[in-house]
């Protein structure tokens, strides 16, 4: 095996538990589609983001201890030691065995990320999975520079309604006004970055909610029925139908289709009583 199976005996969807950023990018590296160097921005400023210069393309040692036979790496499909998330609010650090990124032999958990970017959720059970395909839609953000936290969100959740005063950097979270992401491009107090869309074009965006990228709200007033979509907020005033079977956070993760770009660490999907729920840890710095 490459990484372990279900995190708990109640987990019925072990394959989706492996859908974190580190595993996704590591498979691309393993198959020769990209290199470890491409996963780190040339403009990266965070001391917790480094190129994985020890990536192992044969018999990766990071599989040691994973559930499966054999455990010597001979049947590995990627190097699970590649880390997609770093030392951050709400993130899963490198070396945390629960998120599929394992410490290599001789290393300690250094909380490093080998990746600079955020991406759309790929989880098959969620509404956003439809955007993880070649839809050729020019307003569907897929991959790009990661972003900070905004007002209304919390240390553990990106779910928030549109604020009456508009989007502003979170005033108290370290990932808000002091986010590393603000120093990658543009001014120190505003986010700017490159975003790739589903029609394969890339824009250098100068605001987190590009005017061309919108979502429909539950408002019946024509003036507010459509708003610019913040790429780093899961707007819970989206007209998504709602649900009575899960919590507000799970409703947003499962049902919303607005753009949300993060690097994803631990993914825990469970199915019980006919309901599928998800616990996700995203990296925000």
N, C-alpha and C positions, 0 to 999 in steps of 0.2 A: 504494500500500500504506500500511498504518498503522505496523507494525513489521516487522523483518526476518523472514526465514524460518528454516529450520533452522540451529542453531548450528554443526553440523558436517555433513559429507557423509554420515556414518553415521546421522544422525537421520532417522527415517522418520515421525515423528509431530509435525510442526511446529506444528499447531494446539494441542496440549496444552502445548507450550513457552510458549505465551502465557497460560497459566492462572495468572498471578501476581495478587496482591492489587491492585496498581496498575491493571492492565488491566481487571480485573473491575469495580472501583468506577468507573473512568473511563467504561466503557460505560454504566453506570447514570446517570452524570451527563450524558453526551452525549445519552441518550435522554429526559432530563427526569424520570427516576424519583426522583432525589435531587439534592441540591445539594452543592457542595464543603464548605459549612459543616457539613453533617450528618456528614461523615466525621471530624470532630475533636470529641472530647468537650468539653463545657463545663467539665469538671473537669480537663482535661489539664494536666500539670505539666512535661512534658519540653520543654526548649528546642529539641529536634530535631523537634518535631511542630508544624506550622503549616498553617493553612487555605490551600489553593491559590487565591489571589485573582487568579491570572493564567490560569485555565483558558480554553482557546480552543475555542469551539464551532463554529468555521469555519476550515478550512484551517490546522490546528495546525502550528506551525513545528517541533515536536519530531519530526515524521516525516522531517525532512531527513537523508539518509544511509541511510534504511531501504531494504531490498531491495524492489523493486517499481516499477511505472510507473503513474502519474506519482509523483514524490517531492515535489510542491509542496503536498501536503495536500488536494488537491481530491477524492481518493477515500478519505480517511481515514474510519474508522468510530468513532473515539474519539480523545481527546487523549492520546498516549502519554507526554506530559511529566508527567502526574499520577503521584506517587510513593506507593506503598503501604507502603514500608518505610523505616526511618530508620537513624541512626547507632547500630549495635547489635552485640552479640556474635552472630556467625553470620548477620548480615543482609546484604543487598545494598543499598548506599547509593544515594541519589538521584544520577543522573548516570552510573551504571554502565550502559553501553550493552548489556551482556549480559543485563540483566534486563527490557528493554523500556521502562524509564523513562529518557528521554533529556533532556539538558540543553537548555533553551530558548536561543534566540538571546540573546547578551549575558549569560548566566548562567554561573557556575562550579559544579562539583559541590559542593554545600553539605551533602550527607548529611542532608537533611531528609526527613521523611515528611509526607504530606498526609493521613494516616489514623491514628486512635487505636486501632483495634480489631483483633481476631483473628477467624478464622472456620475452619470445617471445610474439609478438603481437597476441592476440586471435581474432582479429576483422574479422568477417565473410566475409566482402566485399573485403578484401585485399589478395594479393597473399600469404602472410606469414601464413594465416589461415590454409593452408594445412599442416603446421608443428605443428599445435595445435591438433594433432591426434596421434594415435599409429602407426606411420610409421615404427618404429624399425630401423630408420636410425641412424647410429653411429656418424654422423657428424652434425646432426641437434641439436643445443643447445636449450634447453627448459627453464631451470631454473638454477640459480646459484648466487654466490656472485656478487653484483652490482659493476660497474666499474666507472672510472673517465672519463674526457673529453680529447680528443686527438687533435693534431694540425689539422687545417682545419675545425673543427666544430665550432659552436657558442654557445652562452648562451641559445639559443632557438631551436637549431637544431643539430642533429647528422649526417646530410647529408654532406658528403665530399668525394672527390676523393682520391685515393691512392697517398700520397706525394712521390716525387722522392727520398727524403732522408729517407723514412721509417717513421713509426709511432713514435711519441714522445708525451709526456704529454703536454697538452696545457700550454703555458708559462704564460698566464695572467689570465685566468679564475680561480676562487677559487676552482672549481671542477677539475682543472688540476694538477699542481705540488703540490698543497696544499690539495688535495682531502682526505677526511676521509677514502675513500676506500683503499688507499695505506697502511694504518696502520692496516688493519684487518688481513692480512696475509703477510708474506714475508718482503722485505726491504721497507724502507720509500719512495724510489724513483721509485719503480716499482710495478706494479699490479700483484698479484698472488691470485688465488682463486679456489674454487670448482665449477665445472660446470657439470650439469646433462644433458645427451643427450637422444635422443628419443628411443634408444634401452635399456634404463634404466641403463646404466653405468654412473659412475661419475668419472671425472678426476680432479686431482689437477693440474690446469694449471699454468705455470710460465711465460706466456706471453699473451697479449690480443688477439693475432692472432695465435692460435695453428696451427702448421704446417699441421696437418691432416685435418683441417677445412678450406675449400677453396671456392672461388666463381669464376665464369667465367666473364672475362672482355670483353669490346668492342674491345680490341686490337686484331689485326690480326697476330701480331708477336707471334710465338710459345712460346718464353721465358716469355712473360707477359700475355698470354691469360688466365692463371689461377694463382691466388694469394691467399695467406693465408688471411683468413677472420677475420677482427677485430670484436670481439664480441660486441663492444660498439660504432661502427661507421656504419652508413648506407652508404656504398660505392656507390656513384652515377655513377661510371664507370662500374657498373655491366651491362652485356648484357641482359637488360630487355625489349628491344623493344621500350622504350620511349613513349611519348604521347604528343599531341598538345592541349589537352583539359583542362589541369590543370597546376598549377605552378610546379616548380622543386621539391619543398618540398612535394607536394601532389603526384607527380609521384613516388617519392621514397617510401612514405608510402604505396601507393596502389599497386605498381607493383613489387618492389624489393623482393627478396627471400633470400638475404644474412642474416646471423645471426645478430640479434640485441636484446640485453637483457637490458631492463630498467624496472623500476617501473613506471606505468602509472597513472597519476592523472586525470585531466579533459579530457573527450573524447566527442567531439561534431561531430556528423555525420549528414550531410545534403544531400538532394537529390533534384535537381532542373534541369529541362530541360533535363532529362535523364542522367545527370552526378552525380555521388556520390563523395562527397569530405569529407575530415576528418581534424579536427583540434585536435592535440594531445599535451598534456603537459606531459613531462617525468621528472622524478626526477633524478637529477645528483648532487652529493655532493662530 
